[in-house]
Amino acid sequence: MGEITKEFMLSKLKETKQYCAVILKKGPNRNIPDAEQIQFEHGRRNFQLREEGKLLIVVLVPGESEVKGIGIFNSENIDEVKSIMDDDPGVKTGFFVYELYLGFSFPGDKLL
């Protein structure tokens, strides 16, 4: 492959797509009695969001990290994703908290 020029890079910027990324973290209420059921319902909801084409990628982060998962939503509207996340069973109970970020794919990368 030849040199990657400024012109090439600028032309590729037209191929980016905006997504909303969610960083899911441990919440303050991790030791609630029905934690296992809450995690199950959280997972069920993720499957539903996937079926609807809203949640494109879910990356589970095992272990003792504060980060428990990363999600990529097919949305450019951070308020829409905030509303979706605020309705999540794990977030509603404080089992999880989250951070949202709008970002762009690398030129040429697209999930949908």
N, C-alpha and C positions, 0 to 999 in steps of 0.2 A: 504494500500500500504506500502511496505517496505521502507527501507532506500534508498535514491538516492545516489548511489556510484559514485566515479570518473569514474570507468570503464563504468558504464551505461551512464553517461553524454558524455564521449568520443565516445562511440558507436553511440549515437544519433546525434552527429555532422555531420555524413555522410548524414543525412536527411535534412540538411539545403538547401535552395535555395536562390540565390542572386536576388535582385530586385533593382530598382531605385525609390527612393521616391522623390516627388516634394512637396515643401512647396510653395503654391501660396499666395502672399501678395499683399496688396494695392500698386498700382503704383502711380507715381507722377501726372498722368493725369486722375484723377478720375472724374473730372467735365466736361468732353468733351460732346458736344451736342448729339452725338449718342451713349451714354454710354449703354442705354438699348439694342440697336441693337448689339453692340459689345459683351455684356454679352450673348445674345441669340446665336450669332455665335460661341462664345467660348463653350457654352453648346452643340451646334450641333456638333462641332468638337470632343468634348469628347465622344458623342454617337458614332461617326464614329470610333474613336480610340478604343472604347470598342468593336465594331463589328469586328474590325481587330485583336482583341486579344492583343493589345498593352497596353491598359490602363485597369488594372484589378479592381481597387478600386478608387472611388472618394468620398471624405468626404467634404461636404460643411460646412464651419464655418460661421454661421450667426452672426449678431451683429456688434459691433464696433471694434472688434479685428483687428489688422494689418493682421493677417493670415485670408485668405478668403477660403482656401481649401487645402486639402492634397490629393495627388494622388500616387498610386503605379503602376509603369510600369513594365511590364513583360520583363525586359531587364537587362542585365549585362553591357551594353555599355552606359556609361554616355554621350558620344559624340552623340550617336543616340538620346537619350532623350533630350539633349540640342537642337539638330536640330529640333526635334518635337516641343519643347516648344518655340523656337525662331520664329516658323512659326504660333504660336497661335495668333488669331486676337486681343485678349486682351493684350498680351505681345507686339505685334508689335506697338500698339498704346500707350503703357505706362500705360494702365488702370490697368494692373497687372505687377508685377515683381515676380521672383521665385528663389528658392534655390534648388539645386539637391544634393542628398545623395545616395551613394551606400550602401546597407546593406544586411544583411542575415536574413532570417526568423528564428524564434525560432525552434529548432530541432523538426521535425515532422510536422510543419505547412507548408502548401503549398497552393497557390492560383491556380496554374496550373502546 
